[in-house]
Amino acid sequence: MKASRYLAAGAATVLALGLTACGGSTGSSSSAGGSSGGAAGAPTDDSKCADAEVFCIGLVTDTGKVDDKSFNQAAHEGAKKAAEELKGFYKYVETQDAKDYAANMAQFTNKKYDAVVTVGFLMTDATIEAAKASPDTKFIGVDQFYDPAKVTVKNATGIQYPEDQAGYAAGYLAGLMTKTNKIGQVLGLEIPPVQKFAKGYEAGAKASNPGISVATVYHPAGDNAFNDPTWGAAEAQKQLGQGADIIFGAGGNTGNGALQEVAKADGAGESKFCIGVDTDQWNTVPAAQKCLITSATKELSQSVTDTLKTAQKGDFEGLTTMGSAGLAPFHDFDSKIPADVKTKVEKVVADLKSGSLKTGVTL
Amino acid sequence: MSEWISRNKMTVGLGAVVLVLAYLYYFADKTTALSMYRYSWSYAVPLVLCAMVGVIGERSGVVNIGIEGQLLVSAFAGFFGAAYSGSLLVGVLAGVGCGLILGGFLAWTTVKWRMDQIIAGVVLNIVATGITSFYYKPGQLLPALMPHVSIPVLSKIPLIGEVFFKGTGVIALLAIVIVIGIHLALFKTRWGLRTRAIGEYPSAADTAGINVIRMRLVNVTLAGALAGLAGVFLSMDSTSSFERGMSAGRGFLALAIMIFGAWRPLRAAAAALFFGFVTAAASQLQADRVINVPPQLVGTLPYVMTLVVLAVAAGKVRAPGAVGQPFVKEGK
């Protein structure tokens, strides 16, 4: 009797987790971003997506939210802007569970959307499969790379970013700013885009300050690695406790938790600093303003908008695009960062962009 | 005292060994050790509180699968209550209140209506995820930081004082009191004896004149307040923001810890600290590049350990006898 109870408990728990996932993914699709507010002639629903004149854009997030204040949000804003400029229709789905990628993309391909943006490295394989199944829809994979030797689909393109360059510049700055010669980074899941940030950060720090030690920690779990601010905060606190004075938080809400923890510490903004990721987090995580000297950014929004426009024009070549990456403004810390540090960092950013400086990061 | 020690040789021995090792590491490398212990404790606080919810529920004969949902809704209510009212106290009360309400929901449906306890808990979790996702608004800030205090004399103790009593949040301090309080209440008071009776053999308890239904209702409802406190800790103390799904499975982990701790408050607290330390150690190994433990593997550890304990202690550790069974008074 008791054994069967526990069996039932276990089964129900698994079921519960599964149900939560399914429930969430379909529910959030209704909260569509809509299209161009007020632009004349813009469609208001997706019933006419099969028409050639109506350009419909669908966006599928990774297991994150379009208001995650970093990665997914930036891609979402880029797609929304493209829809406004092209007078098209835009709708998004937030993925709750990795096994729903295909189903979420099918919501758009079934209605003959013209372009589908898939956000995140983890969706690479699912995007290729969907592109094969729906040759009339154009797929844009943010943070994805399709090896031309292996992937032959013509209707999919990946956008990659030189995260290592942004990380390098941030690390270079951190190396110059640290007083304790110890810095840390609190990271999301161990996947190439995050690894590139992390390794770039370390390489940059070592370039400006050879004696520095960098603590690098990735989130342990798989499914909530980008959405566990509690863990991020605890990890940041641990690194601060061990003498790190600059923390790089790179991993969606997990990283945001780390930034906020640094902002709470004694000496935040005076002797302890934090660095954000993906977008200018000065604007997106106001709670971290007390310590946020800069953010290692990717030009997500702009590259998504540009690629969508290219897709609409038709000259969609199925090639991998390389977006750009850099550092966000220093905001209130502009006056607190020594002038020579700023000059050096600006030179590094420029050299990375021109290609005369290499980060040396390999995965 | 000596009699108590001889009865609990294992526990005392293990505790002493752990304590000695902890102090050895502390004196060998103070900064690293302290930061790891503090990490363990802040990791353990919500787990300890949630495990207490499970302990009280199951000791009274009610399985609470819905702790995860209680945690999430309380974190939500605490954060937004404080953000909109501008008062931390309102936030804390809102969070704890939500925990109580959801505890009451679970108690009423399972005890009064005799609904399947597992299903009631699952329903709670699904509703919690839905509601908190739907009403979530980004861009809110807490009006202030939660107070952190140092207890005068206790904070001077090396290691223990520095980890538990120096600059810690009020909720973390409260958690210590709560665990000890529940332990004493469960094993030394009339309430505890009755609670254990209605969880083991409710019809015998009923014959002895205990109102099983009322007692289960009250216990499960009040335990919800602890889940509320844990939720407040998540969104207002350990971080200062609410994110959707931020409970991240901690409510389920707490159930594993409850079983690991053999349905006993103090052991469950020790188990939570142990898992906290293992997590800290794993991230430390990563940071120091000693050996690269795959982080995913570490995440499974609590569950694997629970399986091991259940397998090894099979027969010795057992759940309260009437767990999961609704009580039906004879002759009705």
HADDOCK unambig.tbl for C-alpha pairs under 7 A between the chains (distance, minus, plus):
assign (segid A and resid 9 and name CA) (segid B and resid 118 and name CA) 6.04 0.50 0.50
assign (segid A and resid 12 and name CA) (segid B and resid 118 and name CA) 6.73 0.50 0.50
assign (segid A and resid 16 and name CA) (segid B and resid 122 and name CA) 5.57 0.50 0.50
assign (segid A and resid 20 and name CA) (segid B and resid 126 and name CA) 5.44 0.50 0.50
assign (segid A and resid 20 and name CA) (segid B and resid 129 and name CA) 6.97 0.50 0.50
assign (segid A and resid 24 and name CA) (segid B and resid 130 and name CA) 6.87 0.50 0.50
assign (segid A and resid 67 and name CA) (segid B and resid 138 and name CA) 6.90 0.50 0.50
assign (segid A and resid 215 and name CA) (segid B and resid 287 and name CA) 4.54 0.50 0.50
assign (segid A and resid 215 and name CA) (segid B and resid 288 and name CA) 6.59 0.50 0.50
assign (segid A and resid 216 and name CA) (segid B and resid 286 and name CA) 6.80 0.50 0.50
assign (segid A and resid 216 and name CA) (segid B and resid 287 and name CA) 4.78 0.50 0.50
assign (segid A and resid 217 and name CA) (segid B and resid 283 and name CA) 5.99 0.50 0.50
assign (segid A and resid 217 and name CA) (segid B and resid 286 and name CA) 5.88 0.50 0.50
assign (segid A and resid 217 and name CA) (segid B and resid 287 and name CA) 5.46 0.50 0.50
assign (segid A and resid 219 and name CA) (segid B and resid 295 and name CA) 6.68 0.50 0.50
assign (segid A and resid 220 and name CA) (segid B and resid 295 and name CA) 3.97 0.50 0.50
assign (segid A and resid 220 and name CA) (segid B and resid 296 and name CA) 4.79 0.50 0.50
assign (segid A and resid 220 and name CA) (segid B and resid 298 and name CA) 6.41 0.50 0.50
assign (segid A and resid 220 and name CA) (segid B and resid 299 and name CA) 5.51 0.50 0.50
assign (segid A and resid 221 and name CA) (segid B and resid 295 and name CA) 6.79 0.50 0.50
assign (segid A and resid 221 and name CA) (segid B and resid 296 and name CA) 5.10 0.50 0.50
assign (segid A and resid 221 and name CA) (segid B and resid 299 and name CA) 5.36 0.50 0.50
assign (segid A and resid 222 and name CA) (segid B and resid 296 and name CA) 6.34 0.50 0.50
assign (segid A and resid 224 and name CA) (segid B and resid 248 and name CA) 6.56 0.50 0.50
assign (segid A and resid 227 and name CA) (segid B and resid 246 and name CA) 6.50 0.50 0.50
assign (segid A and resid 228 and name CA) (segid B and resid 246 and name CA) 5.75 0.50 0.50
assign (segid A and resid 228 and name CA) (segid B and resid 248 and name CA) 6.53 0.50 0.50
assign (segid A and resid 229 and name CA) (segid B and resid 239 and name CA) 6.64 0.50 0.50
assign (segid A and resid 230 and name CA) (segid B and resid 234 and name CA) 6.52 0.50 0.50
assign (segid A and resid 230 and name CA) (segid B and resid 238 and name CA) 6.04 0.50 0.50
assign (segid A and resid 230 and name CA) (segid B and resid 239 and name CA) 5.75 0.50 0.50
assign (segid A and resid 233 and name CA) (segid B and resid 238 and name CA) 6.68 0.50 0.50
assign (segid A and resid 233 and name CA) (segid B and resid 239 and name CA) 6.16 0.50 0.50
assign (segid A and resid 234 and name CA) (segid B and resid 39 and name CA) 5.94 0.50 0.50
assign (segid A and resid 234 and name CA) (segid B and resid 42 and name CA) 7.00 0.50 0.50
assign (segid A and resid 238 and name CA) (segid B and resid 35 and name CA) 5.01 0.50 0.50
assign (segid A and resid 238 and name CA) (segid B and resid 36 and name CA) 6.44 0.50 0.50
assign (segid A and resid 238 and name CA) (segid B and resid 39 and name CA) 6.08 0.50 0.50
assign (segid A and resid 241 and name CA) (segid B and resid 31 and name CA) 6.82 0.50 0.50
assign (segid A and resid 241 and name CA) (segid B and resid 35 and name CA) 5.19 0.50 0.50
assign (segid A and resid 242 and name CA) (segid B and resid 31 and name CA) 5.70 0.50 0.50
assign (segid A and resid 242 and name CA) (segid B and resid 32 and name CA) 5.73 0.50 0.50
assign (segid A and resid 242 and name CA) (segid B and resid 35 and name CA) 6.41 0.50 0.50
assign (segid A and resid 257 and name CA) (segid B and resid 239 and name CA) 6.08 0.50 0.50
assign (segid A and resid 260 and name CA) (segid B and resid 239 and name CA) 6.99 0.50 0.50
assign (segid A and resid 260 and name CA) (segid B and resid 240 and name CA) 6.99 0.50 0.50
assign (segid A and resid 261 and name CA) (segid B and resid 239 and name CA) 6.72 0.50 0.50
assign (segid A and resid 287 and name CA) (segid B and resid 141 and name CA) 6.75 0.50 0.50
